[in-house]
Amino acid sequence: MNAFTALVIGGSVGGLATAHELRAVGAEVAVYERSVGKTSARGAGIVMQPEVETLLSRLGVPAQSVSVELHERQQLHMHDKATRYEAPQLMTAWDTLYRALQEPLAGMCYRLDSTLTRVQVDSHDVTAEFSDGYTARGNFLVGADGIGSATRKLLDPATRPAYAGYVAWRGLEPESALPGNLLDLLSGRFTSFTSSGMQMLCYLVPGANGEREEGSRRVNWVWYVNVPEPSLPKLLTGRSGKRFANFLPPGELLSETAEQVVHQADASLPPDFAELVRLSDIFMQPVLDLPPRRMMADHAALIGDAAGTVRPHTASGTSKAFGDAAGLATALQGWTPRQPLPATKLENWEVQRLDRLVTLSELGLELAERSTLGAGVGSQFFNSDSPRRPRT
């Protein structure tokens, strides 16, 4: 007999990790995802971290089987040779990890096109209402629906994300589509370049179907660039005229904006990185800060980016969500709906995870400032007044 019924809002990797953790303590779980079709990969590359590896291992999935292994780190320079040192690391991709988590959940309720509009708690039950009129009833609700969390807006409407002062231009290209000189430079290495107001990182990840063989993988890159907030609306406008809030998908970049990005790459990046940008289908995310405030409400909890963000330089966004989910499941283990919630265990979980979130948030801010990224530091680019010239 299931201990309790859990409604998980958000069907990305954090939501799937939550489903696994809650099922492991006996809960019946249903997941509700707002995307109409397949959820989009909002962060292409993922650094394999212990929390992720632990869950995969429990599912019988070795981390190496869903990752590309790197051997070195290298720092590129505008005019000098690359600086290299040994640094073994495993890199996976959002879609690869998503498949590894989703396949063992076959048969579980996973409902798409489910935008949460209302949460109501009645005694020991919680009811979720969705924009299409569908309702779901359970005993506990988890908001794992990311930076734009509908759950958080309902439970804690005063907390809102703020622009951090820079964006992440991104690309994810099949290695078979790139020239040999780039692959020779990038394969097996975590490659980076930093200058005032920008930082670029690149590494290989598994292919679109999880391939790890040479020739079938993908080259993942992210280019952090300081951008004044007034320039954001234009950069986040898609080809259809739609204004995106948190993510400009591949294929939506305006041709004028693409020209600006390529021009800036040619002017600011080492030639190999500039070539990689020119050859890519570029997408973009503004970097946002959501300060940690609360994770618990009556018969509901927030995890991952829904509860608070960490800057991407910590490589901990995904692993933090997994850690949140594991700790929440431990706190709920043994609870049944006819009992009061295990308040002390849930309070301890919230305190511990908020403390972890604060630590990671402070580290991320420190790393960003050290790389001259963010409002008030470093050079500024893509200024709306003079879009083709950096402002220093």
The 8 nearest C-alpha neighbors of each residue, nearest first, counted from 0:
[[1, 2, 25, 3, 26, 27, 335, 4],
 [2, 0, 26, 25, 3, 27, 4, 335],
 [1, 3, 335, 26, 25, 0, 334, 333],
 [4, 2, 26, 1, 335, 336, 138, 27],
 [3, 5, 27, 137, 138, 26, 28, 139],
 [6, 4, 28, 139, 140, 137, 138, 27],
 [5, 7, 140, 29, 28, 30, 137, 141],
 [8, 6, 30, 141, 140, 29, 142, 31],
 [7, 9, 142, 31, 143, 144, 30, 141],
 [10, 8, 144, 32, 143, 14, 31, 11],
 [9, 11, 32, 14, 15, 30, 31, 12],
 [10, 12, 14, 13, 9, 15, 38, 97],
 [11, 13, 15, 14, 97, 16, 10, 96],
 [14, 12, 16, 15, 320, 11, 143, 321],
 [15, 13, 10, 17, 143, 9, 11, 16],
 [14, 16, 18, 12, 17, 13, 10, 11],
 [15, 17, 13, 19, 18, 14, 321, 12],
 [18, 16, 324, 14, 20, 15, 19, 21],
 [17, 19, 15, 21, 16, 20, 22, 28],
 [20, 18, 16, 22, 17, 21, 23, 15],
 [19, 21, 23, 17, 22, 18, 325, 328],
 [22, 20, 328, 23, 18, 24, 26, 19],
 [21, 23, 26, 25, 19, 24, 20, 18],
 [22, 24, 20, 21, 25, 19, 26, 328],
 [25, 23, 21, 22, 332, 26, 328, 20],
 [26, 24, 22, 1, 2, 23, 21, 27],
 [27, 25, 22, 3, 1, 2, 21, 4],
 [26, 28, 4, 1, 5, 22, 3, 25],
 [29, 27, 5, 4, 26, 6, 18, 22],
 [28, 30, 108, 6, 109, 7, 5, 107],
 [31, 29, 7, 109, 8, 10, 6, 108],
 [30, 32, 110, 8, 9, 113, 109, 10],
 [33, 31, 9, 10, 111, 113, 34, 110],
 [32, 34, 113, 114, 112, 111, 35, 31],
 [35, 33, 112, 36, 32, 38, 111, 37],
 [34, 36, 112, 111, 33, 37, 38, 113],
 [37, 35, 34, 38, 111, 112, 39, 33],
 [36, 38, 39, 34, 35, 111, 40, 32],
 [37, 39, 34, 36, 40, 11, 10, 35],
 [40, 38, 41, 37, 34, 248, 94, 11],
 [39, 41, 42, 93, 43, 94, 38, 11],
 [42, 40, 39, 43, 246, 93, 284, 248],
 [41, 43, 40, 44, 93, 45, 92, 284],
 [42, 44, 93, 92, 40, 41, 45, 219],
 [43, 45, 92, 42, 91, 219, 93, 204],
 [46, 44, 91, 92, 90, 47, 93, 43],
 [45, 47, 90, 48, 314, 91, 89, 44],
 [46, 48, 89, 90, 45, 91, 51, 52],
 [47, 49, 51, 50, 318, 46, 52, 315],
 [48, 50, 52, 51, 53, 47, 318, 54],
 [51, 49, 53, 318, 52, 48, 322, 321],
 [52, 50, 53, 49, 54, 48, 318, 55],
 [51, 53, 49, 55, 50, 54, 62, 56],
 [54, 52, 56, 50, 51, 55, 49, 57],
 [55, 53, 57, 56, 51, 52, 58, 50],
 [56, 54, 60, 58, 52, 57, 53, 51],
 [55, 57, 59, 53, 60, 58, 54, 61],
 [56, 58, 54, 55, 59, 53, 60, 52],
 [59, 57, 55, 56, 60, 54, 103, 100],
 [60, 58, 56, 57, 55, 61, 54, 62],
 [59, 61, 55, 56, 58, 62, 64, 57],
 [62, 60, 63, 64, 56, 59, 55, 65],
 [61, 63, 64, 65, 52, 60, 66, 55],
 [64, 62, 66, 61, 65, 89, 67, 68],
 [63, 65, 61, 62, 66, 60, 211, 67],
 [66, 64, 63, 62, 91, 95, 209, 205],
 [67, 65, 91, 63, 90, 89, 64, 205],
 [66, 68, 90, 204, 89, 205, 211, 91],
 [67, 69, 89, 88, 66, 90, 70, 187],
 [70, 68, 187, 88, 188, 87, 71, 89],
 [69, 71, 87, 86, 187, 188, 85, 88],
 [72, 70, 85, 86, 188, 84, 69, 87],
 [73, 71, 189, 188, 84, 83, 86, 190],
 [72, 74, 83, 190, 82, 81, 189, 191],
 [73, 75, 191, 82, 81, 192, 190, 83],
 [74, 76, 81, 192, 191, 73, 82, 77],
 [77, 75, 79, 78, 81, 269, 192, 80],
 [76, 78, 269, 79, 75, 268, 270, 80],
 [77, 79, 76, 80, 269, 75, 81, 270],
 [80, 78, 76, 77, 81, 75, 82, 269],
 [81, 79, 82, 76, 78, 75, 77, 74],
 [80, 82, 75, 74, 73, 76, 83, 79],
 [81, 83, 74, 73, 80, 75, 84, 76],
 [84, 82, 73, 72, 81, 74, 71, 85],
 [83, 85, 72, 71, 86, 73, 82, 70],
 [84, 86, 71, 70, 72, 87, 83, 73],
 [85, 87, 71, 70, 72, 88, 84, 69],
 [88, 86, 70, 69, 71, 85, 68, 89],
 [87, 89, 69, 68, 86, 70, 90, 47],
 [88, 90, 68, 47, 67, 66, 69, 46],
 [91, 89, 46, 66, 67, 47, 204, 45],
 [90, 92, 66, 45, 204, 44, 65, 205],
 [93, 91, 44, 45, 95, 43, 94, 204],
 [92, 94, 96, 43, 95, 40, 97, 44],
 [93, 95, 97, 96, 92, 98, 40, 207],
 [96, 94, 92, 209, 98, 97, 93, 99],
 [95, 97, 99, 93, 94, 98, 92, 100],
 [96, 98, 94, 100, 95, 99, 12, 101],
 [99, 97, 101, 100, 95, 96, 102, 94],
 [98, 100, 96, 97, 101, 102, 95, 60],
 [101, 99, 97, 98, 102, 15, 96, 103],
 [100, 102, 98, 104, 103, 99, 97, 15],
 [101, 103, 104, 105, 100, 98, 99, 97],
 [104, 102, 105, 101, 100, 99, 58, 19],
 [105, 103, 101, 102, 107, 106, 100, 19],
 [106, 104, 107, 103, 102, 101, 108, 109],
 [105, 107, 104, 108, 109, 103, 102, 101],
 [106, 108, 105, 104, 109, 29, 28, 30],
 [109, 107, 29, 30, 110, 106, 28, 31],
 [110, 108, 30, 31, 29, 107, 111, 32],
 [109, 111, 31, 32, 108, 30, 113, 112],
 [112, 110, 32, 113, 35, 33, 34, 31],
 [113, 111, 35, 33, 34, 32, 114, 110],
 [112, 114, 33, 111, 32, 31, 129, 115],
 [115, 113, 33, 129, 130, 112, 116, 32],
 [114, 116, 129, 128, 117, 149, 113, 130],
 [115, 117, 129, 128, 130, 114, 118, 149],
 [118, 116, 128, 127, 115, 119, 153, 129],
 [117, 119, 127, 126, 128, 120, 125, 116],
 [120, 118, 126, 125, 121, 117, 127, 128],
 [121, 119, 125, 124, 126, 122, 118, 298],
 [120, 122, 124, 123, 125, 119, 126, 138],
 [121, 123, 124, 120, 125, 138, 298, 336],
 [124, 122, 336, 138, 121, 125, 337, 120],
 [125, 123, 138, 121, 122, 137, 120, 126],
 [126, 124, 120, 137, 138, 119, 136, 121],
 [125, 127, 136, 119, 135, 118, 120, 137],
 [128, 126, 118, 135, 134, 117, 136, 129],
 [127, 129, 134, 117, 116, 115, 133, 118],
 [130, 128, 115, 116, 114, 133, 132, 131],
 [129, 131, 132, 114, 116, 115, 113, 128],
 [132, 130, 129, 133, 113, 114, 112, 128],
 [133, 131, 130, 129, 134, 128, 116, 113],
 [132, 134, 129, 131, 128, 135, 130, 113],
 [135, 133, 128, 127, 129, 132, 136, 126],
 [136, 134, 127, 126, 128, 137, 133, 6],
 [137, 135, 126, 125, 127, 134, 124, 138],
 [136, 138, 4, 125, 124, 5, 139, 6],
 [137, 139, 124, 4, 125, 5, 123, 3],
 [140, 138, 5, 298, 299, 137, 125, 6],
 [139, 141, 299, 6, 5, 7, 298, 300],
 [142, 140, 7, 300, 299, 301, 8, 143],
 [141, 143, 301, 8, 150, 144, 300, 7],
 [144, 142, 9, 14, 302, 8, 145, 305],
 [145, 143, 9, 148, 142, 8, 305, 147],
 [146, 144, 305, 304, 148, 147, 143, 303],
 [145, 147, 304, 305, 148, 144, 160, 308],
 [148, 146, 145, 149, 144, 305, 245, 160],
 [149, 147, 144, 145, 150, 305, 151, 146],
 [148, 150, 152, 151, 115, 153, 147, 144],
 [151, 149, 148, 153, 142, 152, 154, 115],
 [150, 152, 154, 155, 148, 153, 149, 305],
 [153, 151, 156, 149, 150, 155, 154, 148],
 [152, 154, 150, 151, 156, 155, 149, 117],
 [153, 155, 151, 152, 150, 156, 296, 118],
 [154, 156, 151, 152, 157, 153, 158, 293],
 [157, 155, 152, 158, 153, 154, 151, 159],
 [156, 158, 155, 159, 152, 154, 151, 153],
 [159, 157, 156, 155, 160, 289, 152, 292],
 [158, 160, 289, 157, 161, 156, 152, 290],
 [161, 159, 289, 288, 287, 162, 158, 146],
 [162, 160, 288, 287, 163, 289, 159, 286],
 [161, 163, 287, 164, 286, 288, 160, 285],
 [164, 162, 287, 373, 286, 165, 288, 161],
 [163, 165, 373, 374, 162, 225, 226, 227],
 [166, 164, 225, 226, 224, 373, 163, 286],
 [165, 167, 285, 286, 224, 223, 284, 168],
 [166, 168, 223, 284, 222, 283, 285, 221],
 [169, 167, 283, 222, 221, 282, 166, 223],
 [170, 168, 221, 282, 281, 283, 220, 167],
 [169, 171, 281, 220, 279, 219, 280, 172],
 [170, 172, 219, 218, 217, 220, 43, 169],
 [171, 173, 218, 217, 174, 170, 279, 219],
 [174, 172, 217, 175, 176, 216, 218, 215],
 [173, 175, 217, 176, 177, 216, 218, 214],
 [174, 176, 173, 214, 177, 215, 216, 178],
 [177, 175, 174, 173, 178, 172, 278, 214],
 [178, 176, 174, 175, 179, 181, 182, 173],
 [179, 177, 180, 181, 182, 176, 175, 174],
 [178, 180, 182, 181, 183, 177, 184, 175],
 [179, 181, 183, 182, 178, 184, 271, 177],
 [182, 180, 184, 179, 183, 178, 185, 271],
 [181, 183, 179, 185, 184, 186, 180, 178],
 [184, 182, 180, 181, 185, 186, 179, 178],
 [183, 185, 181, 182, 186, 180, 188, 271],
 [184, 186, 182, 188, 183, 181, 187, 202],
 [187, 185, 182, 188, 183, 184, 203, 202],
 [188, 186, 69, 70, 185, 71, 68, 189],
 [187, 189, 71, 69, 72, 186, 185, 190],
 [188, 190, 72, 202, 201, 73, 71, 69],
 [189, 191, 73, 201, 200, 188, 72, 74],
 [192, 190, 200, 74, 199, 75, 201, 73],
 [191, 193, 75, 199, 198, 74, 76, 200],
 [194, 192, 198, 197, 199, 191, 370, 195],
 [193, 195, 197, 196, 198, 192, 370, 371],
 [196, 194, 377, 378, 197, 371, 193, 370],
 [197, 195, 377, 378, 371, 225, 372, 224],
 [198, 196, 224, 223, 194, 195, 193, 225],
 [197, 199, 193, 223, 192, 222, 194, 224],
 [198, 200, 222, 192, 191, 221, 223, 193],
 [201, 199, 191, 221, 220, 190, 222, 192],
 [200, 202, 220, 190, 219, 189, 191, 221],
 [203, 201, 189, 219, 218, 188, 190, 220],
 [202, 204, 218, 217, 219, 186, 67, 216],
 [203, 205, 91, 217, 67, 90, 92, 216],
 [206, 204, 216, 209, 211, 210, 217, 67],
 [207, 205, 216, 210, 209, 217, 208, 215],
 [206, 208, 209, 205, 210, 94, 95, 217],
 [209, 207, 206, 210, 95, 205, 94, 98],
 [208, 210, 206, 205, 95, 207, 211, 65],
 [211, 209, 206, 205, 208, 212, 215, 216],
 [210, 212, 205, 216, 67, 209, 206, 213],
 [211, 213, 215, 210, 214, 216, 205, 206],
 [214, 212, 215, 216, 211, 174, 210, 175],
 [213, 215, 175, 216, 174, 212, 173, 217],
 [216, 214, 212, 213, 206, 210, 211, 174],
 [215, 217, 206, 205, 211, 174, 214, 210],
 [218, 216, 173, 174, 206, 172, 204, 203],
 [217, 219, 203, 172, 171, 174, 202, 173],
 [220, 218, 171, 202, 201, 203, 170, 44],
 [221, 219, 201, 170, 200, 169, 171, 202],
 [220, 222, 169, 200, 168, 199, 167, 223],
 [221, 223, 199, 168, 167, 198, 169, 224],
 [222, 224, 167, 198, 197, 166, 199, 168],
 [225, 223, 197, 165, 166, 196, 226, 222],
 [224, 226, 165, 379, 196, 380, 164, 372],
 [225, 227, 165, 380, 379, 381, 164, 224],
 [228, 226, 229, 230, 382, 164, 379, 225],
 [227, 229, 230, 231, 226, 164, 162, 232],
 [230, 228, 227, 231, 383, 232, 382, 226],
 [231, 229, 383, 228, 227, 232, 382, 233],
 [230, 232, 234, 228, 233, 229, 235, 227],
 [233, 231, 235, 234, 230, 236, 229, 242],
 [232, 234, 236, 235, 231, 230, 242, 383],
 [233, 235, 231, 232, 236, 230, 256, 252],
 [236, 234, 232, 243, 233, 242, 247, 231],
 [237, 235, 242, 233, 234, 241, 240, 243],
 [238, 236, 251, 240, 241, 239, 252, 253],
 [237, 239, 251, 240, 253, 252, 236, 241],
 [238, 240, 237, 241, 251, 236, 242, 253],
 [239, 241, 237, 238, 236, 242, 253, 251],
 [242, 240, 237, 239, 236, 243, 238, 235],
 [243, 241, 236, 235, 237, 240, 244, 232],
 [242, 244, 235, 247, 246, 236, 245, 241],
 [245, 243, 246, 242, 235, 247, 285, 232],
 [244, 246, 284, 243, 285, 247, 147, 146],
 [245, 247, 284, 283, 248, 244, 243, 285],
 [246, 248, 283, 282, 235, 243, 284, 251],
 [249, 247, 282, 251, 246, 250, 283, 252],
 [250, 248, 282, 251, 281, 280, 247, 252],
 [249, 251, 252, 248, 280, 282, 281, 238],
 [250, 252, 237, 238, 249, 248, 253, 247],
 [253, 251, 237, 250, 257, 254, 238, 256],
 [252, 254, 256, 255, 238, 237, 257, 251],
 [253, 255, 257, 256, 258, 252, 238, 259],
 [256, 254, 258, 253, 257, 259, 252, 260],
 [255, 257, 259, 253, 258, 254, 260, 252],
 [256, 258, 254, 260, 259, 255, 253, 261],
 [259, 257, 255, 261, 256, 260, 262, 254],
 [258, 260, 256, 262, 257, 261, 263, 387],
 [259, 261, 257, 263, 258, 262, 264, 256],
 [262, 260, 264, 258, 263, 259, 277, 265],
 [263, 261, 259, 265, 264, 260, 258, 266],
 [264, 262, 266, 260, 261, 265, 267, 259],
 [263, 265, 273, 261, 267, 268, 266, 262],
 [266, 264, 262, 273, 263, 267, 268, 261],
 [267, 265, 263, 264, 262, 268, 273, 261],
 [266, 268, 264, 265, 263, 269, 273, 194],
 [269, 267, 264, 273, 272, 265, 270, 266],
 [268, 270, 77, 272, 271, 273, 76, 267],
 [271, 269, 273, 272, 274, 268, 265, 77],
 [272, 270, 274, 273, 269, 275, 181, 268],
 [271, 273, 275, 274, 269, 270, 268, 276],
 [274, 272, 264, 270, 276, 265, 275, 271],
 [273, 275, 277, 271, 272, 276, 270, 278],
 [274, 276, 272, 278, 273, 277, 271, 279],
 [275, 277, 273, 279, 274, 278, 272, 261],
 [278, 276, 274, 275, 279, 261, 273, 264],
 [277, 279, 275, 276, 274, 280, 177, 172],
 [280, 278, 276, 281, 277, 170, 275, 172],
 [279, 281, 170, 249, 250, 282, 278, 171],
 [282, 280, 170, 279, 169, 249, 168, 283],
 [283, 281, 249, 169, 248, 247, 168, 170],
 [282, 284, 168, 247, 167, 169, 246, 285],
 [285, 283, 246, 167, 166, 245, 286, 247],
 [284, 286, 166, 167, 287, 245, 165, 283],
 [285, 287, 166, 163, 165, 284, 162, 167],
 [288, 286, 162, 163, 161, 160, 285, 289],
 [287, 289, 161, 160, 308, 163, 290, 162],
 [288, 290, 160, 307, 308, 159, 161, 291],
 [289, 291, 307, 288, 292, 308, 160, 158],
 [292, 290, 307, 306, 293, 289, 353, 357],
 [291, 293, 290, 294, 306, 307, 158, 353],
 [294, 292, 295, 291, 306, 349, 353, 301],
 [293, 295, 301, 300, 306, 349, 302, 296],
 [296, 294, 300, 293, 299, 301, 349, 297],
 [295, 297, 299, 300, 298, 294, 154, 293],
 [296, 298, 299, 295, 120, 300, 139, 340],
 [299, 297, 139, 296, 140, 125, 138, 300],
 [300, 298, 140, 296, 297, 141, 139, 295],
 [299, 301, 295, 141, 294, 296, 142, 140],
 [302, 300, 142, 294, 306, 141, 305, 143],
 [303, 301, 306, 143, 305, 323, 320, 142],
 [302, 304, 320, 305, 306, 319, 143, 323],
 [303, 305, 145, 307, 308, 146, 306, 302],
 [304, 306, 145, 146, 148, 303, 302, 307],
 [307, 305, 301, 302, 304, 303, 294, 291],
 [308, 306, 291, 289, 304, 290, 305, 303],
 [309, 307, 304, 289, 288, 310, 290, 360],
 [308, 310, 360, 359, 363, 316, 311, 307],
 [309, 311, 363, 312, 313, 360, 308, 364],
 [310, 312, 313, 314, 309, 316, 315, 363],
 [313, 311, 314, 310, 363, 366, 367, 315],
 [312, 314, 315, 311, 363, 310, 359, 362],
 [315, 313, 312, 311, 316, 46, 45, 317],
 [316, 314, 318, 313, 317, 319, 311, 309],
 [317, 315, 319, 318, 314, 309, 320, 311],
 [318, 316, 320, 319, 315, 321, 13, 303],
 [317, 319, 321, 315, 50, 320, 316, 51],
 [320, 318, 322, 316, 321, 317, 315, 323],
 [319, 321, 303, 323, 317, 318, 322, 13],
 [320, 322, 318, 324, 319, 323, 16, 50],
 [321, 323, 319, 325, 324, 320, 50, 318],
 [322, 324, 320, 326, 321, 325, 302, 319],
 [325, 323, 17, 321, 327, 322, 326, 328],
 [326, 324, 322, 328, 327, 323, 20, 321],
 [325, 327, 329, 323, 328, 324, 322, 330],
 [328, 326, 330, 324, 329, 325, 323, 331],
 [327, 329, 331, 21, 325, 330, 326, 20],
 [328, 330, 326, 332, 327, 331, 325, 24],
 [329, 331, 327, 344, 328, 345, 332, 326],
 [332, 330, 328, 329, 334, 333, 327, 341],
 [333, 331, 329, 24, 334, 330, 328, 25],
 [332, 334, 331, 335, 2, 24, 25, 330],
 [335, 333, 331, 332, 2, 336, 338, 341],
 [334, 336, 2, 337, 338, 3, 333, 339],
 [337, 335, 338, 3, 123, 138, 334, 339],
 [338, 336, 335, 339, 123, 334, 340, 3],
 [337, 339, 336, 335, 340, 334, 341, 123],
 [340, 338, 341, 337, 336, 342, 123, 334],
 [339, 341, 342, 338, 334, 298, 336, 331],
 [342, 340, 344, 343, 345, 339, 331, 334],
 [341, 343, 345, 340, 344, 346, 339, 347],
 [344, 342, 346, 345, 341, 347, 348, 340],
 [343, 345, 347, 330, 346, 342, 341, 348],
 [346, 344, 348, 342, 347, 343, 330, 349],
 [345, 347, 343, 349, 348, 344, 342, 350],
 [348, 346, 350, 344, 345, 349, 351, 343],
 [349, 347, 345, 351, 346, 350, 352, 344],
 [348, 350, 346, 352, 347, 351, 353, 294],
 [349, 351, 347, 353, 348, 352, 354, 346],
 [352, 350, 354, 348, 349, 353, 347, 355],
 [351, 353, 355, 349, 354, 350, 356, 348],
 [354, 352, 356, 350, 355, 351, 349, 357],
 [353, 355, 351, 357, 352, 356, 350, 358],
 [356, 354, 352, 358, 353, 357, 359, 351],
 [355, 357, 353, 359, 354, 358, 360, 352],
 [358, 356, 360, 354, 355, 359, 353, 361],
 [359, 357, 355, 361, 356, 360, 362, 354],
 [358, 360, 362, 356, 361, 357, 363, 309],
 [361, 359, 309, 357, 363, 362, 358, 356],
 [360, 362, 364, 358, 363, 359, 357, 365],
 [363, 361, 359, 365, 360, 364, 366, 358],
 [364, 362, 310, 360, 366, 365, 361, 313],
 [365, 363, 367, 361, 362, 366, 368, 360],
 [364, 366, 362, 368, 363, 367, 369, 361],
 [367, 365, 369, 363, 364, 368, 362, 370],
 [368, 366, 372, 364, 370, 369, 365, 363],
 [367, 369, 371, 370, 365, 372, 366, 364],
 [368, 370, 366, 367, 371, 365, 372, 364],
 [369, 371, 367, 368, 372, 366, 193, 198],
 [372, 370, 377, 368, 196, 376, 369, 195],
 [373, 371, 367, 196, 368, 370, 225, 376],
 [374, 372, 164, 165, 163, 376, 225, 375],
 [373, 375, 164, 376, 163, 372, 165, 225],
 [374, 376, 373, 377, 164, 372, 371, 378],
 [377, 375, 371, 374, 373, 372, 378, 368],
 [378, 376, 196, 371, 195, 372, 379, 375],
 [377, 379, 391, 196, 195, 390, 380, 225],
 [378, 380, 390, 225, 226, 389, 391, 196],
 [379, 381, 389, 226, 382, 225, 390, 378],
 [382, 380, 386, 226, 383, 387, 389, 230],
 [383, 381, 386, 380, 384, 385, 230, 227],
 [382, 384, 230, 386, 385, 381, 229, 227],
 [385, 383, 382, 386, 381, 230, 387, 388],
 [384, 386, 382, 383, 387, 388, 381, 389],
 [387, 385, 381, 382, 383, 388, 384, 259],
 [388, 386, 385, 259, 381, 389, 263, 262],
 [389, 387, 386, 385, 390, 380, 381, 382],
 [388, 390, 380, 379, 391, 381, 387, 378],
 [389, 391, 379, 380, 378, 388, 382, 381],
 [390, 378, 379, 389, 377, 380, 195, 196]]
